[in-house]
């Protein structure tokens, strides 16, 4: 049996409203906000007394999605380094193709996003830039050249 498709990527955030605003400026569309709690949710995520708010953000072509999740409980007591470098182990960045990288970058910086590195034209293929968004998430912006 083969995978049918990649459905979505889940991202845990501290501020759901700020994350929605950030990814809307990237160009994703809000597809709905919900809450979840109860025994089934506890069993799915392997925690007790889970209460979450979450939102689905979709790409304009409707083929890609992010699930932005704010855990209201239980509290997270672990070490969370929102400034982890781009080469730290784990999921380190999410990439989006954009049509105007400079305009997208300006909108994101107005929301407080910071560049990780520089905006660079890589050979004759793409303009690329890493920015750090909500909860320290690194977002790669890519604009096709030519």
N, C-alpha and C positions, 0 to 999 in steps of 0.2 A: 504494500500500500504506500502511495506517495503523498507527500504534503500537498494539500490543495492550494494554499496560499499563505503568506505571512499576514496575519490579521491585524495586529497592532503591537506597539511597544508601550509598556507601562513605565511611567516615571513618577516617583514619589517626590512631592513638593511640600514646602512649608507654607506657601501662600498660594492657594488655588487661583484666586482672582488675578494676582500678578502673573502667574504662569499662563493663564488664558490670554491675558493682554499681550504678553510677550510673543506667544506662538501665533496669535492673530496678526501681529505685525510682521512675522515671518511670512505669512500668507495662508496659514491654515484656517479652516472654518470651524466654528463651534458647532458640534453635532448634537449636543445635549449635555445637561448636567444632572447628576443623580446622587443619591445617598445609598449606602448599603450597610447593613448590620444584621446580626442574628446568628444562630447556630450554624447555618449553612456557610455563611461567610467565614466564621471562625474556623470551620473545618477546612475550607478551601485554602486559606492563607496560613493555617497552622498556628494561629494565635488565639487568645481568649479575649472576649468583650470588645471585639472589633467594631468600630464605628468609623466610616469613611464618607467623604464627599469626593466625587470625581467627575471629570468631564472628558468627553471624547472630542478631539480635534482632528479633522480630516483634511487631506490634501484636496485641492480643487478638482483633481481628476477622480476623487473618491476611492482611490486604490490604496492609499496609505493612511494610517491613523496613529495618533498618540493617545494614550489614556493617562491623563494627569490625575494623580491620586493624592488627596490630603487625608492622612490618618488623624482622626480626632482622638481615638484611643485604640490600642494602648499607646502610652508614651514610648518614644524611642530613646533608649539610654546609651546607645552605642556611640562610637566615634564617627562623626560625619564631617569629613574635610571638604567643604565646598570649593576649596582652592586647589584640589588635587591636580597635578600637572597632566598634560595631555598624553603622557606615556605611562601613567599608572595603570596597573592591572584592572580589568573589569570593563564594563561598557563605558567608554570614555567620551564618545561624541555621537551626535545624530546629524546627518547631512541632508540639506535641502537644496534643490536646484531652484534658483530665483532668476527673474528676468532683468533685474537692475540691482546689482549687489551694493552699489554705493548708496542708493536710496533706502534699501532694506537695512543696511548697516546704520545709517543715520537714524532711522525710526527706532531701531533697537537700542542704540546708544542713548536716545532721548528717554528710554524707559530704564536706563541704568546699566545696560549691558556693557561689558568691557571687552576690548579686543584681547585675545590671548597672544596673538602674534600680529603679523602685518597682513594687509591686503596685498596679494601678490598675483601677478599673471603668470601662471604655470605654462611654460612653453607657448604653443599657439592653440591651446585647448580650452583652458578655464581661467577665470579670475576666482581666487579662493581666499577665504578668510575664516578664522575661528573666532567666535565670541563666546563669552561666558554668560549664561542666562540664569534663570531662577534655579535655586538649590545647587548652584555650581555646575549645572549642565553645560557642557561644551557643545555649541551648535556650529557646524561647518556650513558656510554659505558658498554656493558654487554658481557662477554665471558662465555659460558657454560662450566662447569667443568665436567670432567669425561666422 
